[in-house]
Amino acid sequence: MKHLVLPDHLAVLMSTSPYLDVVGDQPPWEIPAGWWERMHAGVRTLTEDPRGGRLTAAMGDWPVGTSHVALYICTLGERLGGWSALLAGAPTFPNVILGDALPDSITMGSSSVYRYLGSYPEWPLRLLDRAGSDPEARLDALDLSLDALALFDDVAPFAPRRQALRGLFERILDDRELRMTHLFASYAEIARLWRTELLTDDERALLPEIGGWATAFSWSFAGFEAVHEHLAARVDRSESVEEIITSTALADGRSALPAAAVATLGAARAGRINAQLTQRTASFDREAWVGVTRDWIARALAAGEIDACRAWIQIASQTGTSLAGLPGAPKASWLPSTINFLQDVEDTYTARTIRNPLTDRFTGTGGTGGSGGPGGPGVAAGGDGTASGTGMRLRAEGDDDDTAVATDDVEIGDPQAELAQLIGLGPIKEQVRRLEAEAKADQLRAKAGMPDSGRSRHLVFTGNPGTAKTTVARLLARTYAQLGLLTRGHLVEVSRMDLVGEYIGQTAPKVRKVFEKASGGVLFIDEAYALMPADSSRDFGAEAIATLIKLMEDRRDEVVVVVAGYPTEMHRFLTSNPGVASRFPKTLTFADYDDVELMKIFRLITGEQGFVLGDGVEQRVRALFLAPRPAGFGNGRFVRNVFEETVSIQAERIVALDEPSLEQIRTILACDVPTVLAERASRAAPGMYL
């Protein structure tokens, strides 16, 4: 059975990368490294600009002295995604972007999604409004408005509305008549100009709320009708558009449609909806309706309509909140259930196969003979009377039963044969063979009725880079899958950035999500000691370790955890938490390759790529293998870097030849080998021996 997989443009939703998602028709945006620091620096510059002015009286939670620009930046964070935006991913995004400029009085929540409602339609003019009637201050406000917009230049989901606003402000500053109006007219006149004449049709399509809340409802309903009918044609048992508007109005306490909605819907349609409102009021069950609507959208997700579902959630939110607030500003609405939607997306795309002991007992996968009862013929019973089995059936020749395959993600093949073919690694190969033998012995003991040993399979790998730690972990995952101890046999490689959050409340969910991704396979944590920096007592790494330990214990039959890194640093990591060392009973030490082994790796790589070695090449390559090895020597990774640099030099040489022969193209000469090579910082070049 295949798991549903998110399309590439939505893949970040199930990753551990930080992202911002404006739920709707724009794809989520993966927040690049260093972005928060750059944003906070830009915010600091603008909020300290004296042209922006400061609050002379408290405004809600915003205290006296807060920069007007800080409020405007926060407003941009709320509104650039839409006038009733659903923001998920980055926590409390509009507030967090302020960094040090966020007053202590502002309390940040920890919800997984926020729905921001517009309070007044001409929100882009906030700074102009605060500037009063002074023309110079107004001109500064227009300039600062553009500068604040520029802070969000690389936030992809904000791009359409941000670009429309930028075009508006630039047109005002470039056009003398418009500029003079904004410098000297009353604010009411300026707001009316924006509402009625200033925007082009394309700009109004992106910023509909500027035309007023009745216009916003008309715009949102048109989009909602189109998306809803699209989904209704693909997923059965949906309400009609009129029925869902009726249900939304009932859920939000409406007894009749407001006049502004009647104008949009037309007298005939509005009459039918008002009649339904009267007929259904007594029998309407709000909670039941919310559940039915959630189920319908969840079924659409399972049918592969996630893009349409995201658009439906966005436009339904805008339709519901605008209808609830008419004739005034939007208000909270029961349509849609946004948090439930995000939970359903996660559940749909992280569903995993988990071994159930009853499957072993009644399908014969655990060595049963078809008896169907504990202790019956062919069934090995554990000490508590439960059947013990491998938890996985491999497809046999001619087996057409799809349910017999627990995984289709990894080609299991013959991992032990592949391990034997690796260059060097004698002690490691012996230890992996012993791990396989222990696993098989545990299965034999279970069949003999002996109690479960409770053996932990989590491991520590120590050694320099390029000593095949990742390769061995991948082969071990497939070995355990072959034995039925893991259901998928895949490897998920992560580092500190995948596990530790930047803010309170981020870390534990990141660790759990990584564990979900690794379910049925091996979780490989590279440079695991980075989870607990030696010089930081306020780091969230401790929370990551604590969460990891609990999951390792609770789900030890689902995931094997391998932590890897340099020997000294790994010792510090294992002693950083009393529970860590006890969860990792075995350590595999990966020694550096000797010169002979490194040369074998070089020959293997060049041969796989179709090259042949000329005279003197091996001597030149061996000269690069320093003795003694420097700290952190890259081993197989170093050899690959030598190969890549050699091929680069050879490329320069052969392209200078007139019509080089096939032999010349394939042959590496001694002059192609670099005389000195500095190790590159790449963490994971492709290939083995990593």
C-alpha positions as CSV (number, residue, x, y, z in Angstrom):
1,M,0.0,0.0,0.0
2,K,1.5,3.3,-1.1
3,H,1.5,6.3,1.2
4,L,0.1,9.5,-0.1
5,V,2.9,11.9,-1.0
6,L,2.7,15.6,-1.0
7,P,3.4,17.3,-4.4
8,D,6.9,18.9,-4.6
9,H,5.6,22.4,-4.1
10,L,4.0,21.4,-0.8
11,A,6.7,19.0,0.5
12,V,8.0,21.4,3.1
13,L,4.8,21.0,5.0
14,M,5.9,17.5,6.1
15,S,9.5,18.4,6.5
16,T,11.4,19.7,9.6
17,S,12.5,22.9,7.7
18,P,11.1,26.2,9.1
19,Y,8.5,27.6,6.7
20,L,5.7,30.1,6.4
21,D,2.4,28.9,4.9
22,V,-0.3,31.3,3.8
23,V,-2.9,28.6,3.5
24,G,-4.5,29.0,0.1
25,D,-3.4,29.0,-3.5
26,Q,0.2,30.1,-2.9
27,P,2.7,27.4,-2.0
28,P,4.4,27.5,1.4
29,W,7.8,29.3,1.6
30,E,10.8,27.6,3.2
31,I,12.5,30.2,5.4
32,P,16.1,30.4,4.4
33,A,19.0,30.3,6.9
34,G,19.8,33.7,8.3
35,W,16.5,35.2,7.2
36,W,15.2,36.0,10.7
37,E,18.4,37.8,11.6
38,R,18.3,39.9,8.4
39,M,14.6,40.7,9.0
40,H,15.2,41.7,12.6
41,A,18.1,43.9,11.6
42,G,15.9,45.6,8.9
43,V,13.1,46.0,11.4
44,R,15.4,47.5,14.0
45,T,16.6,50.1,11.4
46,L,13.1,51.2,10.5
47,T,11.6,51.2,14.0
48,E,14.5,53.4,15.1
49,D,14.0,55.9,12.3
50,P,12.7,59.2,13.8
51,R,10.5,59.9,10.8
52,G,8.1,57.1,11.9
53,G,7.0,58.8,15.1
54,R,5.8,57.0,18.2
55,L,2.6,56.3,20.1
56,T,1.7,59.0,22.5
57,A,-1.1,56.9,24.0
58,A,-1.4,53.2,24.5
59,M,-3.1,51.3,21.7
60,G,-4.4,48.0,23.0
61,D,-1.4,46.0,24.1
62,W,1.0,48.4,22.3
63,P,2.4,50.7,25.0
64,V,3.3,54.4,24.8
65,G,6.5,55.0,22.9
66,T,6.0,52.1,20.4
67,S,7.1,53.1,16.9
68,H,4.3,53.6,14.4
69,V,6.5,51.7,11.9
70,A,6.5,48.6,14.2
71,L,2.7,48.5,14.1
72,Y,2.8,48.9,10.3
73,I,5.3,46.1,9.9
74,C,3.1,43.9,12.0
75,T,0.0,44.9,9.9
76,L,1.9,44.0,6.7
77,G,2.8,40.6,8.2
78,E,-1.0,40.0,8.8
79,R,-2.4,41.5,5.6
80,L,0.1,40.8,2.8
81,G,-1.1,37.2,2.8
82,G,-4.8,38.3,2.4
83,W,-7.4,40.4,4.1
84,S,-8.5,37.3,6.1
85,A,-5.2,35.4,6.0
86,L,-4.5,32.0,7.4
87,L,-0.9,31.8,8.5
88,A,0.7,28.5,9.6
89,G,4.2,27.2,10.1
90,A,6.3,30.1,11.5
91,P,4.7,30.8,15.0
92,T,2.8,34.1,15.4
93,F,4.6,35.4,12.3
94,P,3.5,39.0,12.3
95,N,4.8,39.5,15.9
96,V,7.9,37.4,15.7
97,I,9.2,39.4,12.7
98,L,9.5,42.4,15.0
99,G,12.3,40.8,17.1
100,D,13.6,43.2,19.7
101,A,11.1,45.8,18.5
102,L,8.2,43.7,19.9
103,P,7.1,45.3,23.3
104,D,7.2,43.0,26.3
105,S,3.5,43.6,26.8
106,I,2.6,41.6,23.6
107,T,1.9,38.0,24.4
108,M,2.6,35.5,21.7
109,G,0.4,32.4,21.5
110,S,1.4,28.9,20.3
111,S,-1.4,28.0,18.0
112,S,-0.5,26.1,14.8
113,V,-2.5,28.5,12.6
114,Y,-3.7,32.0,12.9
115,R,-6.6,33.7,11.1
116,Y,-6.0,37.5,10.9
117,L,-9.1,39.6,10.3
118,G,-9.0,43.1,8.8
119,S,-10.3,46.0,11.0
120,Y,-10.5,48.7,8.3
121,P,-10.2,48.4,4.5
122,E,-7.7,51.2,3.9
123,W,-5.0,49.5,6.1
124,P,-2.1,50.3,3.7
125,L,-2.5,54.0,4.7
126,R,-1.8,53.4,8.4
127,L,1.5,55.4,8.4
128,L,0.0,58.2,6.3
129,D,-2.9,58.4,8.7
130,R,-0.5,58.7,11.7
131,A,1.5,61.4,10.0
132,G,-1.4,64.0,10.5
133,S,-1.6,66.9,8.2
134,D,2.1,67.9,7.9
135,P,3.0,67.4,4.2
136,E,6.7,66.6,5.0
137,A,5.6,63.9,7.6
138,R,3.2,62.5,5.0
139,L,6.0,62.2,2.4
140,D,8.1,60.4,5.0
141,A,5.2,58.1,5.7
142,L,4.9,57.2,2.0
143,D,8.7,56.5,1.8
144,L,8.6,54.5,5.0
145,S,5.6,52.5,3.7
146,L,7.7,51.4,0.7
147,D,10.7,50.6,2.9
148,A,8.6,48.4,5.2
149,L,7.2,46.6,2.2
150,A,10.8,45.9,1.0
151,L,11.4,43.9,4.2
152,F,9.1,41.2,2.8
153,D,10.6,41.2,-0.7
154,D,11.7,37.5,-0.6
155,V,8.6,36.2,1.2
156,A,7.1,34.3,-1.8
157,P,3.5,33.9,-0.6
158,F,3.3,37.7,0.0
159,A,4.5,38.5,-3.5
160,P,1.2,39.2,-5.4
161,R,-0.3,41.6,-2.9
162,R,3.1,43.1,-2.0
163,Q,3.9,43.9,-5.6
164,A,0.5,45.5,-6.1
165,L,0.9,47.7,-3.1
166,R,4.4,48.7,-4.1
167,G,3.1,49.7,-7.6
168,L,0.5,51.9,-5.9
169,F,2.9,53.7,-3.7
170,E,5.4,54.2,-6.5
171,R,2.7,55.5,-8.8
172,I,1.7,58.0,-6.1
173,L,5.3,59.2,-5.6
174,D,6.0,59.4,-9.4
175,D,2.7,61.2,-10.4
176,R,2.8,64.9,-9.3
177,E,-1.0,65.2,-9.0
178,L,-1.4,62.0,-7.0
179,R,1.6,63.0,-4.8
180,M,0.1,66.4,-4.0
181,T,-3.3,64.9,-3.2
182,H,-1.6,62.6,-0.7
183,L,0.4,65.4,0.8
184,F,-2.4,68.0,1.2
185,A,-5.9,66.5,0.9
186,S,-7.8,65.3,4.0
187,Y,-7.4,61.7,5.0
188,A,-11.0,61.1,4.2
189,E,-10.5,62.2,0.7
190,I,-7.4,60.1,0.3
191,A,-9.2,57.0,1.6
192,R,-12.1,57.6,-0.8
193,L,-9.7,57.9,-3.7
194,W,-8.2,54.5,-2.8
195,R,-11.6,53.0,-2.4
196,T,-13.1,54.3,-5.7
197,E,-10.6,55.4,-8.3
198,L,-6.9,54.8,-7.6
199,L,-6.7,51.1,-8.1
200,T,-6.5,49.4,-11.5
201,D,-8.7,46.4,-12.1
202,D,-5.7,44.1,-11.7
203,E,-4.8,45.8,-8.4
204,R,-8.4,45.6,-7.2
205,A,-8.4,41.9,-7.9
206,L,-5.5,41.4,-5.6
207,L,-6.5,44.0,-2.9
208,P,-10.4,43.7,-3.0
209,E,-10.9,44.8,0.6
210,I,-9.7,48.3,-0.2
211,G,-13.0,48.8,-2.0
212,G,-14.9,48.2,1.2
213,W,-16.2,45.1,3.1
214,A,-19.2,44.6,0.8
215,T,-16.8,44.5,-2.2
216,A,-14.6,42.0,-0.3
217,F,-17.6,39.7,0.3
218,S,-18.6,39.9,-3.4
219,W,-15.0,39.1,-4.4
220,S,-14.7,36.2,-1.9
221,F,-18.1,34.7,-2.7
222,A,-17.3,34.5,-6.5
223,G,-14.1,32.6,-5.7
224,F,-15.7,30.4,-3.1
225,E,-18.5,29.3,-5.6
226,A,-15.9,28.4,-8.2
227,V,-13.7,26.3,-5.8
228,H,-16.6,24.7,-4.0
229,E,-18.3,23.5,-7.3
230,H,-14.9,22.1,-8.4
231,L,-14.6,20.0,-5.3
232,A,-18.3,19.0,-5.2
233,A,-17.9,17.5,-8.7
234,R,-15.1,15.3,-7.4
235,V,-16.1,14.4,-3.9
236,D,-19.7,13.2,-3.1
237,R,-22.0,14.2,-0.3
238,S,-21.3,17.9,-0.3
239,E,-23.6,20.7,0.4
240,S,-24.6,23.0,-2.5
241,V,-23.2,26.6,-2.4
242,E,-26.6,27.9,-1.2
243,E,-26.8,25.2,1.5
244,I,-23.3,25.9,2.8
245,I,-23.9,29.7,2.9
246,T,-27.1,28.9,4.9
247,S,-25.2,26.6,7.3
248,T,-22.4,29.2,7.7
249,A,-25.0,32.0,8.5
250,L,-26.7,29.7,11.0
251,A,-23.4,28.7,12.7
252,D,-22.5,32.3,13.1
253,G,-25.9,33.2,14.6
254,R,-27.5,34.9,11.6
255,S,-31.3,34.8,11.2
256,A,-31.3,36.5,7.8
257,L,-28.7,37.7,5.2
258,P,-27.4,41.2,5.6
259,A,-28.4,43.7,2.8
260,A,-24.8,43.8,1.4
261,A,-24.9,40.0,0.9
262,V,-28.3,40.2,-0.8
263,A,-26.8,42.7,-3.2
264,T,-24.1,40.3,-4.1
265,L,-26.2,37.1,-4.2
266,G,-29.1,38.6,-6.0
267,A,-32.7,38.7,-4.8
268,A,-33.7,35.2,-6.0
269,R,-30.7,33.4,-4.5
270,A,-30.8,35.4,-1.3
271,G,-34.5,34.7,-1.0
272,R,-33.9,30.9,-1.2
273,I,-31.2,31.2,1.4
274,N,-33.3,33.3,3.8
275,A,-36.1,30.7,3.4
276,Q,-33.7,27.9,4.4
277,L,-32.5,30.0,7.3
278,T,-36.1,30.1,8.6
279,Q,-36.7,26.4,8.0
280,R,-33.5,25.0,9.5
281,T,-33.0,27.2,12.5
282,A,-34.7,24.9,15.0
283,S,-33.0,21.7,13.8
284,F,-29.5,23.1,13.0
285,D,-26.7,21.4,14.9
286,R,-23.5,23.5,14.6
287,E,-21.0,21.0,15.9
288,A,-22.4,18.2,13.7
289,W,-22.3,20.5,10.7
290,V,-18.6,21.4,11.4
291,G,-17.8,17.7,11.6
292,V,-19.5,16.8,8.4
293,T,-17.8,19.7,6.5
294,R,-14.4,18.6,8.0
295,D,-15.1,15.0,6.8
296,W,-15.9,16.2,3.3
297,I,-12.7,18.2,3.0
298,A,-10.7,15.3,4.5
299,R,-12.1,13.0,1.8
300,A,-11.1,15.5,-0.8
301,L,-7.5,15.4,0.6
302,A,-7.5,11.6,0.4
303,A,-8.7,11.9,-3.2
304,G,-5.6,14.0,-4.1
305,E,-7.3,17.4,-4.2
306,I,-5.0,19.1,-1.7
307,D,-4.4,22.2,-3.8
308,A,-8.1,22.7,-4.3
309,C,-8.7,22.0,-0.6
310,R,-6.1,24.6,0.4
311,A,-7.8,27.1,-1.9
312,W,-11.2,26.2,-0.5
313,I,-10.0,26.7,3.1
314,Q,-8.7,30.2,2.2
315,I,-11.6,31.4,0.3
316,A,-14.1,29.8,2.7
317,S,-12.4,31.7,5.5
318,Q,-12.7,35.0,3.6
319,T,-16.4,34.3,2.7
320,G,-17.3,33.3,6.2
321,T,-15.6,36.1,8.1
322,S,-16.9,38.8,5.7
323,L,-20.4,37.4,5.8
324,A,-20.3,37.3,9.6
325,G,-19.2,40.9,9.8
326,L,-21.3,42.6,7.2
327,P,-22.1,45.5,7.0
328,G,-19.0,46.1,9.0
329,A,-15.5,44.6,9.3
330,P,-15.0,40.8,9.2
331,K,-15.7,38.8,12.3
332,A,-14.7,35.3,13.4
333,S,-16.7,32.6,11.7
334,W,-17.3,28.9,12.2
335,L,-16.4,28.3,8.5
336,P,-13.9,26.8,8.1
337,S,-12.2,24.8,10.9
338,T,-8.7,25.8,10.1
339,I,-6.8,23.9,12.8
340,N,-8.7,20.7,12.0
341,F,-7.7,21.1,8.3
342,L,-4.0,21.3,9.1
343,Q,-4.4,18.3,11.4
344,D,-6.1,16.4,8.7
345,V,-3.3,17.2,6.2
346,E,-0.7,15.9,8.6
347,D,-2.7,12.8,9.4
348,T,-3.3,12.1,5.7
349,Y,0.3,12.5,4.6
350,T,2.0,10.9,7.6
351,A,-0.1,7.7,7.9
352,R,2.2,4.8,8.5
353,T,2.1,1.1,8.6
354,I,2.5,-0.3,12.1
355,R,2.8,-4.0,13.0
356,N,-0.2,-5.3,14.8
357,P,0.4,-8.6,16.7
358,L,-3.1,-9.8,15.6
359,T,-1.8,-9.7,12.0
360,D,1.0,-12.1,12.9
361,R,-1.4,-14.4,14.7
362,F,-4.2,-14.7,12.1
363,T,-2.4,-14.3,8.8
364,G,0.5,-16.6,9.4
365,T,3.3,-14.0,9.1
366,G,4.8,-14.8,12.5
367,G,5.5,-18.4,11.8
368,T,1.8,-19.4,12.4
369,G,0.4,-22.5,10.9
370,G,-3.0,-21.1,10.4
371,S,-4.4,-22.1,13.8
372,G,-5.5,-18.6,14.7
373,G,-5.0,-19.0,18.5
374,P,-2.2,-18.4,21.0
375,G,-0.1,-21.4,21.5
376,G,-1.7,-23.3,18.6
377,P,0.2,-25.2,16.0
378,G,2.9,-23.1,14.4
379,V,2.5,-20.2,16.8
380,A,5.2,-19.2,19.2
381,A,3.8,-17.6,22.3
382,G,5.7,-15.1,24.4
383,G,5.7,-15.1,28.2
384,D,2.4,-13.1,28.3
385,G,0.7,-15.4,25.9
386,T,0.9,-13.0,22.8
387,A,2.2,-14.3,19.5
388,S,5.6,-13.2,18.5
389,G,6.4,-12.6,14.8
390,T,8.5,-10.6,12.4
391,G,5.8,-8.0,11.6
392,M,6.6,-8.0,7.9
393,R,5.9,-10.3,4.9
394,L,8.2,-10.1,1.8
395,R,6.5,-10.6,-1.5
396,A,7.1,-14.1,-2.9
397,E,7.2,-15.1,-6.5
398,G,3.6,-15.2,-7.9
399,D,2.2,-13.4,-4.8
400,D,-0.5,-11.0,-6.1
401,D,-1.7,-9.9,-2.7
402,D,-0.8,-6.2,-2.3
403,T,-1.4,-6.4,1.4
404,A,1.5,-8.8,1.8
405,V,4.0,-6.0,1.2
406,A,4.6,-3.8,4.2
407,T,6.7,-1.3,2.2
408,D,7.3,-0.3,-1.3
409,D,9.6,2.6,-0.5
410,V,13.0,0.8,-0.4
411,E,14.3,-2.0,-2.6
412,I,15.7,-4.3,0.2
413,G,17.9,-6.4,-2.1
414,D,20.9,-8.1,-0.4
415,P,22.3,-5.6,2.1
416,Q,24.8,-8.1,3.6
417,A,26.3,-8.8,0.2
418,E,26.6,-5.1,-0.5
419,L,28.3,-4.6,2.9
420,A,30.8,-7.3,2.1
421,Q,31.7,-5.6,-1.2
422,L,32.6,-2.3,0.6
423,I,36.3,-1.6,0.7
424,G,37.9,-2.0,4.2
425,L,35.8,-1.8,7.3
426,G,36.7,-5.3,8.5
427,P,35.8,-4.7,12.2
428,I,32.6,-2.9,11.2
429,K,31.4,-5.7,8.9
430,E,32.0,-8.2,11.7
431,Q,29.9,-6.1,14.2
432,V,27.1,-5.7,11.7
433,R,27.0,-9.4,11.0
434,R,26.9,-9.9,14.8
435,L,23.9,-7.4,15.0
436,E,22.1,-9.5,12.4
437,A,22.9,-12.7,14.2
438,E,21.5,-11.3,17.5
439,A,18.3,-10.2,15.7
440,K,17.9,-13.7,14.2
441,A,18.6,-15.3,17.5
442,D,16.0,-13.2,19.2
443,Q,13.4,-14.4,16.7
444,L,14.4,-18.0,17.2
445,R,14.1,-17.6,21.0
446,A,10.7,-16.0,20.6
447,K,9.5,-18.9,18.5
448,A,10.8,-21.2,21.3
449,G,8.5,-19.4,23.8
450,M,11.3,-17.5,25.5
451,P,10.5,-14.0,26.8
452,D,11.4,-10.9,24.9
453,S,15.0,-9.8,25.8
454,G,14.0,-6.1,25.5
455,R,17.2,-5.5,23.6
456,S,17.7,-1.9,22.4
457,R,18.9,-1.7,18.8
458,H,19.9,2.0,18.9
459,L,23.6,2.6,18.1
460,V,26.4,5.1,18.3
461,F,28.7,5.4,15.3
462,T,32.0,7.3,15.9
463,G,34.7,8.2,13.4
464,N,35.9,10.8,11.0
465,P,33.9,12.0,8.0
466,G,33.9,9.8,4.9
467,T,34.3,6.5,6.7
468,A,31.0,5.0,5.4
469,K,28.9,5.7,8.6
470,T,25.9,6.7,6.6
471,T,26.3,3.9,4.1
472,V,26.5,1.3,6.8
473,A,23.4,2.8,8.6
474,R,21.5,2.5,5.3
475,L,22.5,-1.1,4.9
476,L,21.6,-1.8,8.5
477,A,18.1,-0.4,7.9
478,R,17.6,-2.7,5.0
479,T,19.0,-5.7,7.0
480,Y,16.5,-5.1,9.8
481,A,13.7,-4.7,7.2
482,Q,14.7,-8.0,5.6
483,L,14.4,-9.6,9.0
484,G,11.0,-8.0,9.6
485,L,12.2,-5.9,12.5
486,L,11.5,-2.7,10.6
487,T,8.6,-2.2,8.2
488,R,10.2,0.0,5.5
489,G,14.0,-0.2,5.8
490,H,14.6,3.4,4.7
491,L,17.1,5.9,6.3
492,V,16.3,9.4,7.3
493,E,19.4,11.6,7.9
494,V,19.0,14.7,10.0
495,S,21.2,17.2,11.9
496,R,20.7,19.7,14.7
497,M,18.8,22.2,12.4
498,D,16.2,19.5,11.7
499,L,15.5,18.8,15.4
500,V,16.0,22.1,17.4
501,G,13.6,25.0,17.0
502,E,14.4,28.7,17.2
503,Y,11.6,29.5,19.6
504,I,9.7,28.1,22.6
505,G,7.3,25.3,21.5
506,Q,9.0,24.5,18.2
507,T,11.5,21.8,19.2
508,A,9.3,18.9,20.4
509,P,7.1,19.0,17.3
510,K,10.1,19.0,15.1
511,V,11.5,15.9,16.8
512,R,8.2,14.1,16.6
513,K,7.8,15.0,12.9
514,V,11.3,13.6,12.2
515,F,10.3,10.4,14.1
516,E,7.2,10.1,12.0
517,K,9.2,10.4,8.8
518,A,11.7,7.7,10.0
519,S,8.9,5.3,11.2
520,G,9.8,1.8,9.9
521,G,13.4,2.7,9.3
522,V,16.6,4.2,10.7
523,L,16.9,7.7,12.0
524,F,20.5,8.8,11.5
525,I,21.5,11.9,13.5
526,D,24.8,13.3,12.2
527,E,27.0,15.3,14.5
528,A,24.6,14.5,17.3
529,Y,26.7,16.3,19.9
530,A,25.6,19.6,18.3
531,L,22.2,19.0,20.0
532,M,23.9,20.0,23.3
533,P,26.4,22.8,22.7
534,A,29.1,22.8,25.4
535,D,28.8,26.6,25.9
536,S,25.1,27.1,26.1
537,S,22.8,26.5,29.1
538,R,19.7,28.1,27.4
539,D,19.7,26.1,24.2
540,F,16.7,24.1,23.1
541,G,18.9,21.1,22.3
542,A,18.2,19.7,25.8
543,E,14.5,19.6,25.0
544,A,15.3,17.8,21.7
545,I,17.3,15.2,23.5
546,A,14.6,14.7,26.2
547,T,11.9,14.3,23.5
548,L,14.2,12.0,21.5
549,I,14.8,9.7,24.5
550,K,11.1,9.3,25.2
551,L,10.3,8.5,21.6
552,M,13.2,6.0,21.4
553,E,11.7,4.2,24.3
554,D,8.0,4.4,23.4
555,R,8.5,3.5,19.8
556,R,11.7,1.3,19.8
557,D,10.0,-1.3,17.7
558,E,9.3,1.3,14.9
559,V,12.5,3.3,14.7
560,V,16.2,2.5,15.2
561,V,18.2,5.6,16.1
562,V,21.8,5.9,15.1
563,V,23.8,8.9,16.5
564,A,27.1,9.7,14.8
565,G,30.1,12.0,15.1
566,Y,33.6,12.5,16.2
567,P,34.7,10.2,19.2
568,T,35.5,12.9,21.7
569,E,32.4,15.0,21.0
570,M,30.2,11.9,21.0
571,H,31.5,11.0,24.5
572,R,30.4,14.5,25.7
573,F,27.0,14.0,24.1
574,L,26.4,10.6,25.7
575,T,27.1,12.0,29.1
576,S,25.1,15.2,28.6
577,N,21.8,13.5,29.8
578,P,21.6,10.6,32.3
579,G,19.2,8.7,30.0
580,V,21.2,9.1,26.8
581,A,24.0,6.6,27.3
582,S,21.6,3.8,28.5
583,R,19.6,4.1,25.3
584,F,22.7,3.4,23.2
585,P,24.2,0.1,24.4
586,K,26.6,-0.4,21.5
587,T,29.2,1.8,19.8
588,L,30.7,1.1,16.4
589,T,34.0,2.8,15.8
590,F,34.9,3.6,12.2
591,A,38.6,3.8,11.7
592,D,40.3,6.0,9.0
593,Y,41.1,4.2,5.7
594,D,44.8,3.4,5.1
595,D,46.5,4.4,1.9
596,V,45.8,1.2,0.1
597,E,42.1,1.4,0.9
598,L,41.9,5.0,-0.2
599,M,43.5,4.1,-3.5
600,K,41.0,1.3,-4.0
601,I,38.2,3.8,-3.5
602,F,39.7,6.2,-6.0
603,R,40.0,3.4,-8.6
604,L,36.4,2.3,-7.9
605,I,35.0,5.8,-8.3
606,T,36.9,6.5,-11.6
607,G,36.0,3.1,-13.0
608,E,32.3,3.7,-12.2
609,Q,32.5,7.0,-14.1
610,G,34.0,5.4,-17.2
611,F,37.6,6.7,-16.8
612,V,40.9,4.9,-17.1
613,L,44.1,5.8,-15.3
614,G,47.2,6.7,-17.2
615,D,50.8,6.1,-16.0
616,G,51.8,7.9,-12.8
617,V,48.3,8.8,-11.7
618,E,48.2,6.5,-8.7
619,Q,51.5,7.9,-7.4
620,R,50.2,11.4,-7.7
621,V,47.0,10.5,-5.9
622,R,48.8,8.7,-3.1
623,A,51.0,11.8,-2.5
624,L,47.9,13.6,-1.4
625,F,47.2,11.1,1.4
626,L,48.8,12.9,4.4
627,A,50.5,10.9,7.2
628,P,49.7,11.2,9.9
629,R,46.1,12.0,9.1
630,P,45.0,15.5,10.0
631,A,42.1,16.0,12.5
632,G,38.8,15.5,10.8
633,F,40.3,13.9,7.7
634,G,37.6,13.2,5.1
635,N,38.6,9.7,4.0
636,G,36.2,8.6,1.3
637,R,34.9,12.1,1.0
638,F,38.4,13.4,0.5
639,V,39.0,10.8,-2.2
640,R,35.8,11.9,-4.0
641,N,37.0,15.5,-3.8
642,V,40.3,14.5,-5.3
643,F,38.4,12.7,-8.1
644,E,36.2,15.7,-8.8
645,E,39.1,18.2,-8.9
646,T,41.0,15.8,-11.1
647,V,38.1,15.5,-13.6
648,S,37.8,19.3,-13.6
649,I,41.5,19.7,-14.5
650,Q,41.2,17.0,-17.1
651,A,38.2,18.8,-18.6
652,E,40.2,21.9,-19.2
653,R,42.9,19.9,-20.9
654,I,40.7,17.9,-23.3
655,V,38.5,20.8,-24.4
656,A,41.6,22.6,-25.6
657,L,42.4,19.7,-28.0
658,D,41.2,19.7,-31.6
659,E,38.8,16.8,-31.9
660,P,40.1,14.7,-29.0
661,S,39.8,10.9,-29.4
662,L,37.6,8.7,-27.3
663,E,40.7,7.4,-25.5
664,Q,41.9,10.9,-24.7
665,I,38.4,11.8,-23.3
666,R,38.4,8.7,-21.0
667,T,42.0,8.8,-19.8
668,I,43.1,10.6,-16.7
669,L,46.8,11.6,-16.9
670,A,49.2,12.3,-14.0
671,C,49.1,16.1,-14.9
672,D,45.4,16.1,-14.2
673,V,45.8,15.2,-10.5
674,P,46.0,18.3,-8.3
675,T,49.3,18.7,-6.3
676,V,47.5,20.1,-3.3
677,L,43.8,19.7,-2.2
678,A,42.0,21.5,0.5
679,E,39.1,19.6,1.9
680,R,35.8,21.0,1.0
681,A,33.0,21.8,3.5
682,S,30.4,19.7,1.7
683,R,28.6,17.5,4.2
684,A,27.4,14.8,1.8
685,A,28.8,14.3,-1.7
686,P,26.9,11.6,-3.6
687,G,28.1,8.0,-3.5
688,M,29.3,5.5,-0.9
689,Y,31.9,5.8,1.8
690,L,30.2,8.7,3.5
